[in-house]
C-alpha cells in the first residue's frame, strides 16, 4: 500500500527554524491585516495607532515607509511585505545556524564521553 506525503510526515517534527520563521511571518501578516482593516472599516474620533504595530514588527526594513509619499497605502503595504519577508529569512537563517551549531557542540561533547566509556 502506498502512503501519501501527509501520512509520512505526520510523525515528523517541524524544525525550529521553519517553525519560528513561520510564526513570525504569521504575526506580521495578522498585524498588517488588522491595521488595514482598522484603517478602512473602523471609524475613529481621532487617529488610530494600529498602523504602527506592523511597522515596529517589521523594522528596520519597514522604515522605508517613512520616506514614501504621505498617505500611500500601497507603499505602506509594500514596505511591510518586504520588511516581513527579509526579517523572516533572517530568522530562518539565524535559528538554522544556531541549531546546527548546537548540534555540532552536542556531538563534539558526547564523543569523548563515549570513547572514555570503552
PDB file as gemmi writes it, atoms N, CA and C in Angstrom:
CRYST1    1.000    1.000    1.000  90.00  90.00  90.00 P 1                      
ATOM      1  N   UNK A   1       0.832  -1.177   0.000  1.00  0.00           N  
ATOM      2  CA  UNK A   1       0.000   0.000   0.000  1.00  0.00           C  
ATOM      3  C   UNK A   1       0.882   1.248   0.000  1.00  0.00           C  
ATOM      4  N   UNK A   2       0.521   2.179  -0.798  1.00  0.00           N  
ATOM      5  CA  UNK A   2       1.316   3.381  -0.943  1.00  0.00           C  
ATOM      6  C   UNK A   2       0.816   4.462   0.024  1.00  0.00           C  
ATOM      7  N   UNK A   3       1.759   5.101   0.732  1.00  0.00           N  
ATOM      8  CA  UNK A   3       1.364   6.136   1.684  1.00  0.00           C  
ATOM      9  C   UNK A   3       1.478   7.509   1.042  1.00  0.00           C  
ATOM     10  N   UNK A   4       0.674   8.423   1.494  1.00  0.00           N  
ATOM     11  CA  UNK A   4       0.731   9.786   0.980  1.00  0.00           C  
ATOM     12  C   UNK A   4       1.774  10.579   1.744  1.00  0.00           C  
ATOM     13  N   UNK A   5       2.123  11.735   1.241  1.00  0.00           N  
ATOM     14  CA  UNK A   5       3.103  12.591   1.905  1.00  0.00           C  
ATOM     15  C   UNK A   5       2.631  13.007   3.282  1.00  0.00           C  
ATOM     16  N   UNK A   6       1.332  13.297   3.408  1.00  0.00           N  
ATOM     17  CA  UNK A   6       0.839  13.737   4.711  1.00  0.00           C  
ATOM     18  C   UNK A   6       0.903  12.607   5.734  1.00  0.00           C  
ATOM     19  N   UNK A   7       0.704  11.377   5.297  1.00  0.00           N  
ATOM     20  CA  UNK A   7       0.786  10.252   6.227  1.00  0.00           C  
ATOM     21  C   UNK A   7       2.224  10.015   6.669  1.00  0.00           C  
ATOM     22  N   UNK A   8       3.171  10.195   5.755  1.00  0.00           N  
ATOM     23  CA  UNK A   8       4.569  10.000   6.116  1.00  0.00           C  
ATOM     24  C   UNK A   8       5.084  11.107   7.017  1.00  0.00           C  
ATOM     25  N   UNK A   9       4.646  12.328   6.773  1.00  0.00           N  
ATOM     26  CA  UNK A   9       5.165  13.441   7.546  1.00  0.00           C  
ATOM     27  C   UNK A   9       4.417  13.648   8.861  1.00  0.00           C  
ATOM     28  N   UNK A  10       3.393  12.850   9.121  1.00  0.00           N  
ATOM     29  CA  UNK A  10       2.616  13.031  10.346  1.00  0.00           C  
ATOM     30  C   UNK A  10       3.460  12.769  11.592  1.00  0.00           C  
ATOM     31  N   UNK A  11       4.429  11.886  11.519  1.00  0.00           N  
ATOM     32  CA  UNK A  11       5.250  11.565  12.666  1.00  0.00           C  
ATOM     33  C   UNK A  11       6.478  12.446  12.808  1.00  0.00           C  
ATOM     34  N   UNK A  12       6.756  13.252  11.831  1.00  0.00           N  
ATOM     35  CA  UNK A  12       7.954  14.096  11.854  1.00  0.00           C  
ATOM     36  C   UNK A  12       7.681  15.397  12.595  1.00  0.00           C  
ATOM     37  N   UNK A  13       8.743  15.936  13.165  1.00  0.00           N  
ATOM     38  CA  UNK A  13       8.616  17.228  13.828  1.00  0.00           C  
ATOM     39  C   UNK A  13       9.095  18.330  12.893  1.00  0.00           C  
ATOM     40  N   UNK A  14       8.581  19.516  13.084  1.00  0.00           N  
ATOM     41  CA  UNK A  14       8.969  20.662  12.271  1.00  0.00           C  
ATOM     42  C   UNK A  14      10.230  21.260  12.877  1.00  0.00           C  
ATOM     43  N   UNK A  15      11.267  21.499  12.060  1.00  0.00           N  
ATOM     44  CA  UNK A  15      12.487  22.101  12.591  1.00  0.00           C  
ATOM     45  C   UNK A  15      12.197  23.482  13.179  1.00  0.00           C  
ATOM     46  N   UNK A  16      12.974  23.858  14.166  1.00  0.00           N  
ATOM     47  CA  UNK A  16      12.757  25.117  14.881  1.00  0.00           C  
ATOM     48  C   UNK A  16      12.889  26.324  13.969  1.00  0.00           C  
ATOM     49  N   UNK A  17      13.793  26.265  12.996  1.00  0.00           N  
ATOM     50  CA  UNK A  17      13.965  27.425  12.116  1.00  0.00           C  
ATOM     51  C   UNK A  17      12.712  27.681  11.290  1.00  0.00           C  
ATOM     52  N   UNK A  18      12.108  26.636  10.759  1.00  0.00           N  
ATOM     53  CA  UNK A  18      10.874  26.809   9.997  1.00  0.00           C  
ATOM     54  C   UNK A  18       9.723  27.238  10.889  1.00  0.00           C  
ATOM     55  N   UNK A  19       9.653  26.666  12.061  1.00  0.00           N  
ATOM     56  CA  UNK A  19       8.563  26.974  12.979  1.00  0.00           C  
ATOM     57  C   UNK A  19       8.611  28.441  13.412  1.00  0.00           C  
ATOM     58  N   UNK A  20       9.758  28.909  13.846  1.00  0.00           N  
ATOM     59  CA  UNK A  20       9.870  30.292  14.305  1.00  0.00           C  
ATOM     60  C   UNK A  20       9.701  31.289  13.165  1.00  0.00           C  
ATOM     61  N   UNK A  21      10.259  30.981  12.004  1.00  0.00           N  
ATOM     62  CA  UNK A  21      10.095  31.876  10.864  1.00  0.00           C  
ATOM     63  C   UNK A  21       8.630  31.929  10.436  1.00  0.00           C  
ATOM     64  N   UNK A  22       7.968  30.807  10.440  1.00  0.00           N  
ATOM     65  CA  UNK A  22       6.546  30.781  10.089  1.00  0.00           C  
ATOM     66  C   UNK A  22       5.689  31.516  11.103  1.00  0.00           C  
ATOM     67  N   UNK A  23       6.010  31.383  12.382  1.00  0.00           N  
ATOM     68  CA  UNK A  23       5.267  32.106  13.414  1.00  0.00           C  
ATOM     69  C   UNK A  23       5.476  33.610  13.269  1.00  0.00           C  
ATOM     70  N   UNK A  24       6.696  34.031  12.997  1.00  0.00           N  
ATOM     71  CA  UNK A  24       6.976  35.455  12.809  1.00  0.00           C  
ATOM     72  C   UNK A  24       6.221  35.997  11.602  1.00  0.00           C  
ATOM     73  N   UNK A  25       6.259  35.267  10.492  1.00  0.00           N  
ATOM     74  CA  UNK A  25       5.567  35.719   9.293  1.00  0.00           C  
ATOM     75  C   UNK A  25       4.060  35.771   9.514  1.00  0.00           C  
ATOM     76  N   UNK A  26       3.518  34.805  10.232  1.00  0.00           N  
ATOM     77  CA  UNK A  26       2.083  34.809  10.551  1.00  0.00           C  
ATOM     78  C   UNK A  26       1.714  36.012  11.412  1.00  0.00           C  
ATOM     79  N   UNK A  27       2.555  36.329  12.377  1.00  0.00           N  
ATOM     80  CA  UNK A  27       2.316  37.501  13.211  1.00  0.00           C  
ATOM     81  C   UNK A  27       2.333  38.781  12.376  1.00  0.00           C  
ATOM     82  N   UNK A  28       3.291  38.905  11.470  1.00  0.00           N  
ATOM     83  CA  UNK A  28       3.372  40.096  10.623  1.00  0.00           C  
ATOM     84  C   UNK A  28       2.155  40.208   9.711  1.00  0.00           C  
ATOM     85  N   UNK A  29       1.714  39.098   9.158  1.00  0.00           N  
ATOM     86  CA  UNK A  29       0.527  39.119   8.298  1.00  0.00           C  
ATOM     87  C   UNK A  29      -0.700  39.520   9.106  1.00  0.00           C  
ATOM     88  N   UNK A  30      -0.859  38.947  10.289  1.00  0.00           N  
ATOM     89  CA  UNK A  30      -2.018  39.271  11.126  1.00  0.00           C  
ATOM     90  C   UNK A  30      -2.013  40.750  11.524  1.00  0.00           C  
ATOM     91  N   UNK A  31      -0.869  41.278  11.895  1.00  0.00           N  
ATOM     92  CA  UNK A  31      -0.787  42.686  12.271  1.00  0.00           C  
ATOM     93  C   UNK A  31      -1.083  43.612  11.096  1.00  0.00           C  
ATOM     94  N   UNK A  32      -0.592  43.262   9.919  1.00  0.00           N  
ATOM     95  CA  UNK A  32      -0.831  44.091   8.746  1.00  0.00           C  
ATOM     96  C   UNK A  32      -2.295  44.054   8.333  1.00  0.00           C  
ATOM     97  N   UNK A  33      -2.900  42.878   8.351  1.00  0.00           N  
ATOM     98  CA  UNK A  33      -4.328  42.769   8.016  1.00  0.00           C  
ATOM     99  C   UNK A  33      -5.158  43.556   9.025  1.00  0.00           C  
ATOM    100  N   UNK A  34      -4.839  43.413  10.303  1.00  0.00           N  
ATOM    101  CA  UNK A  34      -5.562  44.156  11.334  1.00  0.00           C  
ATOM    102  C   UNK A  34      -5.420  45.663  11.116  1.00  0.00           C  
ATOM    103  N   UNK A  35      -4.243  46.115  10.768  1.00  0.00           N  
ATOM    104  CA  UNK A  35      -4.001  47.532  10.545  1.00  0.00           C  
ATOM    105  C   UNK A  35      -4.800  48.052   9.353  1.00  0.00           C  
ATOM    106  N   UNK A  36      -4.815  47.288   8.266  1.00  0.00           N  
ATOM    107  CA  UNK A  36      -5.549  47.711   7.069  1.00  0.00           C  
ATOM    108  C   UNK A  36      -7.049  47.716   7.344  1.00  0.00           C  
ATOM    109  N   UNK A  37      -7.559  46.689   8.001  1.00  0.00           N  
ATOM    110  CA  UNK A  37      -8.986  46.637   8.336  1.00  0.00           C  
ATOM    111  C   UNK A  37      -9.348  47.796   9.258  1.00  0.00           C  
ATOM    112  N   UNK A  38      -8.507  48.065  10.233  1.00  0.00           N  
ATOM    113  CA  UNK A  38      -8.761  49.174  11.139  1.00  0.00           C  
ATOM    114  C   UNK A  38      -8.760  50.509  10.396  1.00  0.00           C  
ATOM    115  N   UNK A  39      -7.878  50.648   9.440  1.00  0.00           N  
ATOM    116  CA  UNK A  39      -7.800  51.889   8.689  1.00  0.00           C  
ATOM    117  C   UNK A  39      -8.969  52.122   7.751  1.00  0.00           C  
ATOM    118  N   UNK A  40      -9.499  51.053   7.164  1.00  0.00           N  
ATOM    119  CA  UNK A  40     -10.569  51.210   6.183  1.00  0.00           C  
ATOM    120  C   UNK A  40     -11.980  51.094   6.767  1.00  0.00           C  
ATOM    121  N   UNK A  41     -12.167  50.233   7.745  1.00  0.00           N  
ATOM    122  CA  UNK A  41     -13.524  49.900   8.166  1.00  0.00           C  
ATOM    123  C   UNK A  41     -13.923  50.382   9.554  1.00  0.00           C  
ATOM    124  N   UNK A  42     -12.995  50.854  10.349  1.00  0.00           N  
ATOM    125  CA  UNK A  42     -13.312  51.298  11.703  1.00  0.00           C  
ATOM    126  C   UNK A  42     -13.208  52.817  11.745  1.00  0.00           C  
ATOM    127  N   UNK A  43     -14.259  53.445  12.231  1.00  0.00           N  
ATOM    128  CA  UNK A  43     -14.230  54.901  12.350  1.00  0.00           C  
ATOM    129  C   UNK A  43     -13.722  55.286  13.732  1.00  0.00           C  
ATOM    130  N   UNK A  44     -12.864  56.277  13.751  1.00  0.00           N  
ATOM    131  CA  UNK A  44     -12.277  56.763  14.994  1.00  0.00           C  
ATOM    132  C   UNK A  44     -12.520  58.260  15.105  1.00  0.00           C  
ATOM    133  N   UNK A  45     -12.705  58.735  16.322  1.00  0.00           N  
ATOM    134  CA  UNK A  45     -12.856  60.177  16.513  1.00  0.00           C  
ATOM    135  C   UNK A  45     -11.510  60.892  16.374  1.00  0.00           C  
ATOM    136  N   UNK A  46     -10.432  60.142  16.560  1.00  0.00           N  
ATOM    137  CA  UNK A  46      -9.092  60.683  16.372  1.00  0.00           C  
ATOM    138  C   UNK A  46      -8.244  59.638  15.661  1.00  0.00           C  
ATOM    139  N   UNK A  47      -6.977  59.857  15.569  1.00  0.00           N  
ATOM    140  CA  UNK A  47      -6.096  58.949  14.835  1.00  0.00           C  
ATOM    141  C   UNK A  47      -5.948  57.609  15.558  1.00  0.00           C  
ATOM    142  N   UNK A  48      -5.759  56.567  14.765  1.00  0.00           N  
ATOM    143  CA  UNK A  48      -5.542  55.232  15.316  1.00  0.00           C  
ATOM    144  C   UNK A  48      -4.061  54.879  15.235  1.00  0.00           C  
ATOM    145  N   UNK A  49      -3.589  54.178  16.240  1.00  0.00           N  
ATOM    146  CA  UNK A  49      -2.189  53.745  16.246  1.00  0.00           C  
ATOM    147  C   UNK A  49      -2.023  52.324  15.709  1.00  0.00           C  
ATOM    148  N   UNK A  50      -3.038  51.794  15.046  1.00  0.00           N  
ATOM    149  CA  UNK A  50      -2.966  50.422  14.543  1.00  0.00           C  
ATOM    150  C   UNK A  50      -1.863  50.251  13.507  1.00  0.00           C  
ATOM    151  N   UNK A  51      -1.573  51.269  12.735  1.00  0.00           N  
ATOM    152  CA  UNK A  51      -0.552  51.160  11.689  1.00  0.00           C  
ATOM    153  C   UNK A  51       0.870  51.101  12.203  1.00  0.00           C  
ATOM    154  N   UNK A  52       1.078  51.448  13.445  1.00  0.00           N  
ATOM    155  CA  UNK A  52       2.437  51.472  13.987  1.00  0.00           C  
ATOM    156  C   UNK A  52       2.922  50.065  14.360  1.00  0.00           C  
ATOM    157  N   UNK A  53       2.010  49.172  14.725  1.00  0.00           N  
ATOM    158  CA  UNK A  53       2.422  47.839  15.178  1.00  0.00           C  
ATOM    159  C   UNK A  53       3.068  47.001  14.073  1.00  0.00           C  
ATOM    160  N   UNK A  54       2.512  46.954  12.849  1.00  0.00           N  
ATOM    161  CA  UNK A  54       3.237  46.234  11.792  1.00  0.00           C  
ATOM    162  C   UNK A  54       4.565  46.899  11.441  1.00  0.00           C  
ATOM    163  N   UNK A  55       4.608  48.218  11.552  1.00  0.00           N  
ATOM    164  CA  UNK A  55       5.847  48.945  11.280  1.00  0.00           C  
ATOM    165  C   UNK A  55       6.945  48.531  12.256  1.00  0.00           C  
ATOM    166  N   UNK A  56       6.587  48.428  13.523  1.00  0.00           N  
ATOM    167  CA  UNK A  56       7.557  48.021  14.540  1.00  0.00           C  
ATOM    168  C   UNK A  56       7.944  46.557  14.370  1.00  0.00           C  
ATOM    169  N   UNK A  57       6.966  45.700  14.050  1.00  0.00           N  
ATOM    170  CA  UNK A  57       7.237  44.260  13.921  1.00  0.00           C  
ATOM    171  C   UNK A  57       8.143  43.944  12.739  1.00  0.00           C  
ATOM    172  N   UNK A  58       8.107  44.775  11.715  1.00  0.00           N  
ATOM    173  CA  UNK A  58       8.916  44.504  10.520  1.00  0.00           C  
ATOM    174  C   UNK A  58      10.106  45.454  10.392  1.00  0.00           C  
ATOM    175  N   UNK A  59      10.433  46.169  11.464  1.00  0.00           N  
ATOM    176  CA  UNK A  59      11.574  47.093  11.455  1.00  0.00           C  
ATOM    177  C   UNK A  59      12.868  46.306  11.312  1.00  0.00           C  
ATOM    178  N   UNK A  60      13.901  46.814  10.803  1.00  0.00           N  
ATOM    179  CA  UNK A  60      14.180  48.160  10.329  1.00  0.00           C  
ATOM    180  C   UNK A  60      13.838  48.378   8.858  1.00  0.00           C  
ATOM    181  N   UNK A  61      13.585  47.304   8.104  1.00  0.00           N  
ATOM    182  CA  UNK A  61      13.338  47.462   6.671  1.00  0.00           C  
ATOM    183  C   UNK A  61      12.066  48.263   6.415  1.00  0.00           C  
ATOM    184  N   UNK A  62      11.067  48.072   7.237  1.00  0.00           N  
ATOM    185  CA  UNK A  62       9.796  48.747   7.001  1.00  0.00           C  
ATOM    186  C   UNK A  62       9.867  50.249   7.238  1.00  0.00           C  
ATOM    187  N   UNK A  63      10.931  50.732   7.808  1.00  0.00           N  
ATOM    188  CA  UNK A  63      11.059  52.178   7.985  1.00  0.00           C  
ATOM    189  C   UNK A  63      11.202  52.904   6.651  1.00  0.00           C  
ATOM    190  N   UNK A  64      11.288  52.154   5.560  1.00  0.00           N  
ATOM    191  CA  UNK A  64      11.269  52.763   4.229  1.00  0.00           C  
ATOM    192  C   UNK A  64       9.971  53.520   4.002  1.00  0.00           C  
ATOM    193  N   UNK A  65       8.918  53.131   4.718  1.00  0.00           N  
ATOM    194  CA  UNK A  65       7.634  53.810   4.573  1.00  0.00           C  
ATOM    195  C   UNK A  65       7.747  55.274   4.983  1.00  0.00           C  
ATOM    196  N   UNK A  66       8.705  55.600   5.792  1.00  0.00           N  
ATOM    197  CA  UNK A  66       8.865  56.974   6.243  1.00  0.00           C  
ATOM    198  C   UNK A  66       9.364  57.908   5.142  1.00  0.00           C  
ATOM    199  N   UNK A  67      10.009  57.339   4.102  1.00  0.00           N  
ATOM    200  CA  UNK A  67      10.493  58.185   3.011  1.00  0.00           C  
ATOM    201  C   UNK A  67       9.541  58.190   1.825  1.00  0.00           C  
ATOM    202  N   UNK A  68       8.452  57.428   1.893  1.00  0.00           N  
ATOM    203  CA  UNK A  68       7.485  57.380   0.810  1.00  0.00           C  
ATOM    204  C   UNK A  68       6.538  58.569   0.904  1.00  0.00           C  
ATOM    205  N   UNK A  69       5.850  58.890  -0.205  1.00  0.00           N  
ATOM    206  CA  UNK A  69       4.887  59.986  -0.155  1.00  0.00           C  
ATOM    207  C   UNK A  69       3.816  59.739   0.906  1.00  0.00           C  
ATOM    208  N   UNK A  70       3.377  60.797   1.534  1.00  0.00           N  
ATOM    209  CA  UNK A  70       2.423  60.673   2.630  1.00  0.00           C  
ATOM    210  C   UNK A  70       1.088  60.116   2.142  1.00  0.00           C  
ATOM    211  N   UNK A  71       0.536  59.208   2.929  1.00  0.00           N  
ATOM    212  CA  UNK A  71      -0.778  58.650   2.629  1.00  0.00           C  
ATOM    213  C   UNK A  71      -0.780  57.548   1.593  1.00  0.00           C  
ATOM    214  N   UNK A  72       0.349  56.995   1.263  1.00  0.00           N  
ATOM    215  CA  UNK A  72       0.421  55.949   0.254  1.00  0.00           C  
ATOM    216  C   UNK A  72       0.195  54.584   0.898  1.00  0.00           C  
ATOM    217  N   UNK A  73      -1.011  54.035   0.740  1.00  0.00           N  
ATOM    218  CA  UNK A  73      -1.323  52.725   1.321  1.00  0.00           C  
ATOM    219  C   UNK A  73      -0.545  51.628   0.608  1.00  0.00           C  
ATOM    220  N   UNK A  74      -0.355  51.770  -0.696  1.00  0.00           N  
ATOM    221  CA  UNK A  74       0.412  50.770  -1.445  1.00  0.00           C  
ATOM    222  C   UNK A  74       1.856  50.753  -0.959  1.00  0.00           C  
ATOM    223  N   UNK A  75       2.447  51.916  -0.762  1.00  0.00           N  
ATOM    224  CA  UNK A  75       3.808  51.979  -0.250  1.00  0.00           C  
ATOM    225  C   UNK A  75       3.926  51.384   1.139  1.00  0.00           C  
ATOM    226  N   UNK A  76       2.905  51.638   1.967  1.00  0.00           N  
ATOM    227  CA  UNK A  76       2.869  51.062   3.317  1.00  0.00           C  
ATOM    228  C   UNK A  76       2.853  49.537   3.241  1.00  0.00           C  
ATOM    229  N   UNK A  77       1.975  48.982   2.409  1.00  0.00           N  
ATOM    230  CA  UNK A  77       1.871  47.526   2.299  1.00  0.00           C  
ATOM    231  C   UNK A  77       3.123  46.909   1.691  1.00  0.00           C  
ATOM    232  N   UNK A  78       3.722  47.593   0.726  1.00  0.00           N  
ATOM    233  CA  UNK A  78       4.953  47.072   0.114  1.00  0.00           C  
ATOM    234  C   UNK A  78       6.085  47.058   1.132  1.00  0.00           C  
ATOM    235  N   UNK A  79       6.226  48.127   1.901  1.00  0.00           N  
ATOM    236  CA  UNK A  79       7.315  48.152   2.883  1.00  0.00           C  
ATOM    237  C   UNK A  79       7.083  47.129   3.998  1.00  0.00           C  
ATOM    238  N   UNK A  80       5.825  46.900   4.390  1.00  0.00           N  
ATOM    239  CA  UNK A  80       5.534  45.875   5.400  1.00  0.00           C  
ATOM    240  C   UNK A  80       5.852  44.487   4.844  1.00  0.00           C  
ATOM    241  N   UNK A  81       5.483  44.257   3.589  1.00  0.00           N  
ATOM    242  CA  UNK A  81       5.726  42.946   2.972  1.00  0.00           C  
ATOM    243  C   UNK A  81       7.221  42.679   2.824  1.00  0.00           C  
ATOM    244  N   UNK A  82       7.941  43.646   2.303  1.00  0.00           N  
ATOM    245  CA  UNK A  82       9.391  43.476   2.116  1.00  0.00           C  
ATOM    246  C   UNK A  82      10.082  43.309   3.471  1.00  0.00           C  
ATOM    247  N   UNK A  83       9.697  44.122   4.441  1.00  0.00           N  
ATOM    248  CA  UNK A  83      10.282  44.008   5.778  1.00  0.00           C  
ATOM    249  C   UNK A  83      10.008  42.664   6.415  1.00  0.00           C  
ATOM    250  N   UNK A  84       8.768  42.181   6.284  1.00  0.00           N  
ATOM    251  CA  UNK A  84       8.419  40.885   6.874  1.00  0.00           C  
ATOM    252  C   UNK A  84       9.171  39.746   6.195  1.00  0.00           C  
ATOM    253  N   UNK A  85       9.282  39.790   4.875  1.00  0.00           N  
ATOM    254  CA  UNK A  85       9.979  38.714   4.168  1.00  0.00           C  
ATOM    255  C   UNK A  85      11.476  38.695   4.470  1.00  0.00           C  
ATOM    256  N   UNK A  86      12.087  39.858   4.516  1.00  0.00           N  
ATOM    257  CA  UNK A  86      13.523  39.907   4.829  1.00  0.00           C  
ATOM    258  C   UNK A  86      13.773  39.447   6.264  1.00  0.00           C  
ATOM    259  N   UNK A  87      12.962  39.912   7.195  1.00  0.00           N  
ATOM    260  CA  UNK A  87      13.143  39.500   8.588  1.00  0.00           C  
ATOM    261  C   UNK A  87      12.834  38.022   8.785  1.00  0.00           C  
ATOM    262  N   UNK A  88      11.851  37.494   8.053  1.00  0.00           N  
ATOM    263  CA  UNK A  88      11.556  36.064   8.134  1.00  0.00           C  
ATOM    264  C   UNK A  88      12.739  35.249   7.641  1.00  0.00           C  
ATOM    265  N   UNK A  89      13.337  35.675   6.543  1.00  0.00           N  
ATOM    266  CA  UNK A  89      14.513  34.977   6.022  1.00  0.00           C  
ATOM    267  C   UNK A  89      15.654  35.028   7.046  1.00  0.00           C  
ATOM    268  N   UNK A  90      15.837  36.193   7.689  1.00  0.00           N  
ATOM    269  CA  UNK A  90      16.886  36.312   8.701  1.00  0.00           C  
ATOM    270  C   UNK A  90      16.625  35.401   9.896  1.00  0.00           C  
ATOM    271  N   UNK A  91      15.380  35.348  10.355  1.00  0.00           N  
ATOM    272  CA  UNK A  91      15.037  34.451  11.466  1.00  0.00           C  
ATOM    273  C   UNK A  91      15.325  33.003  11.075  1.00  0.00           C  
ATOM    274  N   UNK A  92      14.923  32.625   9.876  1.00  0.00           N  
ATOM    275  CA  UNK A  92      15.150  31.258   9.395  1.00  0.00           C  
ATOM    276  C   UNK A  92      16.642  30.933   9.356  1.00  0.00           C  
ATOM    277  N   UNK A  93      17.439  31.832   8.802  1.00  0.00           N  
ATOM    278  CA  UNK A  93      18.876  31.570   8.686  1.00  0.00           C  
ATOM    279  C   UNK A  93      19.573  31.552  10.052  1.00  0.00           C  
ATOM    280  N   UNK A  94      19.234  32.508  10.914  1.00  0.00           N  
ATOM    281  CA  UNK A  94      19.905  32.595  12.216  1.00  0.00           C  
ATOM    282  C   UNK A  94      19.530  31.431  13.130  1.00  0.00           C  
ATOM    283  N   UNK A  95      18.272  31.063  13.167  1.00  0.00           N  
ATOM    284  CA  UNK A  95      17.873  29.929  14.007  1.00  0.00           C  
ATOM    285  C   UNK A  95      18.443  28.631  13.437  1.00  0.00           C  
ATOM    286  N   UNK A  96      18.486  28.513  12.112  1.00  0.00           N  
ATOM    287  CA  UNK A  96      19.096  27.330  11.494  1.00  0.00           C  
ATOM    288  C   UNK A  96      20.576  27.225  11.812  1.00  0.00           C  
ATOM    289  N   UNK A  97      21.285  28.350  11.762  1.00  0.00           N  
ATOM    290  CA  UNK A  97      22.714  28.356  12.102  1.00  0.00           C  
ATOM    291  C   UNK A  97      22.923  28.018  13.572  1.00  0.00           C  
ATOM    292  N   UNK A  98      22.070  28.563  14.428  1.00  0.00           N  
ATOM    293  CA  UNK A  98      22.173  28.260  15.859  1.00  0.00           C  
ATOM    294  C   UNK A  98      21.891  26.780  16.127  1.00  0.00           C  
ATOM    295  N   UNK A  99      20.892  26.243  15.439  1.00  0.00           N  
ATOM    296  CA  UNK A  99      20.555  24.827  15.621  1.00  0.00           C  
ATOM    297  C   UNK A  99      21.694  23.935  15.153  1.00  0.00           C  
ATOM    298  N   UNK A 100      22.303  24.245  14.007  1.00  0.00           N  
ATOM    299  CA  UNK A 100      23.409  23.412  13.520  1.00  0.00           C  
ATOM    300  C   UNK A 100      24.636  23.546  14.419  1.00  0.00           C  
ATOM    301  N   UNK A 101      24.859  24.742  14.952  1.00  0.00           N  
ATOM    302  CA  UNK A 101      25.993  24.925  15.865  1.00  0.00           C  
ATOM    303  C   UNK A 101      25.775  24.144  17.156  1.00  0.00           C  
ATOM    304  N   UNK A 102      24.563  24.185  17.678  1.00  0.00           N  
ATOM    305  CA  UNK A 102      24.262  23.436  18.899  1.00  0.00           C  
ATOM    306  C   UNK A 102      24.384  21.926  18.658  1.00  0.00           C  
ATOM    307  N   UNK A 103      23.971  21.485  17.482  1.00  0.00           N  
ATOM    308  CA  UNK A 103      24.109  20.069  17.149  1.00  0.00           C  
ATOM    309  C   UNK A 103      25.572  19.669  17.102  1.00  0.00           C  
ATOM    310  N   UNK A 104      26.414  20.514  16.502  1.00  0.00           N  
ATOM    311  CA  UNK A 104      27.849  20.220  16.458  1.00  0.00           C  
ATOM    312  C   UNK A 104      28.467  20.207  17.843  1.00  0.00           C  
ATOM    313  N   UNK A 105      28.044  21.132  18.702  1.00  0.00           N  
ATOM    314  CA  UNK A 105      28.575  21.170  20.064  1.00  0.00           C  
ATOM    315  C   UNK A 105      28.166  19.936  20.857  1.00  0.00           C  
ATOM    316  N   UNK A 106      26.935  19.499  20.684  1.00  0.00           N  
ATOM    317  CA  UNK A 106      26.468  18.312  21.392  1.00  0.00           C  
ATOM    318  C   UNK A 106      27.211  17.078  20.902  1.00  0.00           C  
ATOM    319  N   UNK A 107      27.415  16.984  19.590  1.00  0.00           N  
ATOM    320  CA  UNK A 107      28.152  15.839  19.048  1.00  0.00           C  
ATOM    321  C   UNK A 107      29.606  15.847  19.514  1.00  0.00           C  
ATOM    322  N   UNK A 108      30.219  17.020  19.523  1.00  0.00           N  
ATOM    323  CA  UNK A 108      31.611  17.116  19.964  1.00  0.00           C  
ATOM    324  C   UNK A 108      31.731  16.821  21.447  1.00  0.00           C  
ATOM    325  N   UNK A 109      30.740  17.217  22.221  1.00  0.00           N  
ATOM    326  CA  UNK A 109      30.767  16.985  23.656  1.00  0.00           C  
ATOM    327  C   UNK A 109      30.509  15.514  23.987  1.00  0.00           C  
ATOM    328  N   UNK A 110      29.669  14.847  23.204  1.00  0.00           N  
ATOM    329  CA  UNK A 110      29.334  13.467  23.522  1.00  0.00           C  
ATOM    330  C   UNK A 110      30.399  12.484  23.051  1.00  0.00           C  
ATOM    331  N   UNK A 111      31.221  12.846  22.101  1.00  0.00           N  
ATOM    332  CA  UNK A 111      32.232  11.932  21.574  1.00  0.00           C  
ATOM    333  C   UNK A 111      33.280  11.539  22.615  1.00  0.00           C  
ATOM    334  N   UNK A 112      33.861  12.434  23.397  1.00  0.00           N  
ATOM    335  CA  UNK A 112      34.854  11.997  24.391  1.00  0.00           C  
ATOM    336  C   UNK A 112      34.250  11.128  25.476  1.00  0.00           C  
ATOM    337  N   UNK A 113      33.012  11.368  25.855  1.00  0.00           N  
ATOM    338  CA  UNK A 113      32.376  10.548  26.888  1.00  0.00           C  
ATOM    339  C   UNK A 113      32.139   9.128  26.400  1.00  0.00           C  
ATOM    340  N   UNK A 114      31.778   9.004  25.146  1.00  0.00           N  
ATOM    341  CA  UNK A 114      31.549   7.676  24.583  1.00  0.00           C  
ATOM    342  C   UNK A 114      32.864   6.911  24.492  1.00  0.00           C  
ATOM    343  N   UNK A 115      33.955   7.598  24.115  1.00  0.00           N  
ATOM    344  CA  UNK A 115      35.240   6.937  23.981  1.00  0.00           C  
ATOM    345  C   UNK A 115      35.812   6.585  25.357  1.00  0.00           C  
ATOM    346  N   UNK A 116      35.542   7.391  26.369  1.00  0.00           N  
ATOM    347  CA  UNK A 116      36.080   7.117  27.708  1.00  0.00           C  
ATOM    348  C   UNK A 116      35.390   5.896  28.324  1.00  0.00           C  
ATOM    349  N   UNK A 117      34.164   5.627  27.929  1.00  0.00           N  
ATOM    350  CA  UNK A 117      33.439   4.502  28.498  1.00  0.00           C  
ATOM    351  C   UNK A 117      33.844   3.170  27.916  1.00  0.00           C  
ATOM    352  N   UNK A 118      34.638   3.144  26.880  1.00  0.00           N  
ATOM    353  CA  UNK A 118      35.039   1.874  26.240  1.00  0.00           C  
ATOM    354  C   UNK A 118      36.138   1.193  26.965  1.00  0.00           C  
TER     355      UNK A 118                                                      
END                                                                             
